[in-house]
Amino acid sequence: MPEMNSHPGEVLNKLMLERDLTQRELAANIDVSHTVLNSIIKGNRNINISLALSLEAANFRKASYWMDLQLKYSLAEAKKDSELVKKNHAIRIWNELDDEWVPISYLKKHVESLNTPDDLDKLFDIYGVADEIELKKKISNYPLKLFRKSSKFEEKKTNVIAWSALAEFKARNMKVCSFKVSDEDKLISSLNRCFYKNRNTLKETTKILSDFGIKFAILDRPPKTPVEGKSFMSEGNPAIFMSLKYKRLDNFAFGLLHELGHVYRHLVTDKFKEHNFFTGNSELAKLEREADLFAQNKLIPEDLWLDFYLENEEFNDEVIGNFARKNKINPCIVRGRVCFEDNLYYRKRSIYNSKNVLT
């Protein structure tokens, strides 16, 4: 029996010797050129279906025998091809990771150089790992204790982690100015002026944050990923990513200031500088409450809000508008705070409902 990796030409040559046939004689019997037959016997050319049928017709075993032998040889040779082995390994890992561990289709939409299994190294780069073993380990052990989620939405942990990893990956490639903790008040003032005008707010917000050394971007979510935002440190600079669940000015302003609360009250401290903060219902409610209070008081100073809230019995559009103009606060943000304090106002008509659009 021939070895699995024997070329069919080697087997054919042995049969010719057993039958005392020369190459030229066999070539003439099966109507092929001597050059073609010689090339097959030397292992430089494969046996095709036509030649296999001609050998069968000349009583040199069945055509299926030659095709099986050729297939086994070709497969064995292919497995010796290092490039092909590498490619097939990548295909296997790619398909093994897809969906069960990584939402690849989602990531492909956001990373141009991630398209096929050939780009497996790019996938590992997104997660900050060297190979699939490290990736699975990172996903299995990923800390989500500071992840807030809504109980109204179904969560898929691998999708939450993918969104988080993609945010960190994109942040690594962002260039911003140096960050100074002492610039907190200047930054908040600049943002509030931006919110008050509400013109090209997303673009202006991104520029303001960049000028103050904070990386910022909007990043949409994959399915079953109830995250609204995330704040973390990226190569010495704070980074904030938001999913923009609602395209409302008041919601955006509060969400951004909430993340800035984590930046200035938590991430800049040694205790929390290595943490990631997600918006949702965190196990660490105290930290979330601190971030909420930061957002509330930076959008509307506490003393102004208390005077406004205690001095008025009704918060109609005129009352809200006058307060907003006097203090240069966008009235949509004021009404949003009113609705938060008293849910009844959500159901009341207001001219600010149609104006509460993030531009």
Secondary structure, DSSP 8 states (H G I E B T S, - for coil): ---TT--HHHHHHHHHHHTT--HHHHHHHHT--HHHHHHHHTTSS---HHHHHHHHHTTSS-HHHHHHHHHHHHHHHHTT-HHHHHHHHHHHHHHHHBTTTB-HHHHHHH-TT--SGGGHHHHHHHHT-SSHHHHHHHHHT---TT----TTS---HHHHHHHHHHHHHHHHT-------GGGHHHHHHHHHHHHHH-SSHHHHHHHHHHHTT-EEEE----TT----EEEEEETTEEEEEE--SS--HHHHHHHHHHHHHHIIIIITSTTTTT--EESS--S-HHHHHHHHHHHHHHHS-HHHHHHHHHH-S---HHHHHHHHHHHT--HHHHHHHHHHH-GGGGGS--THHHH----
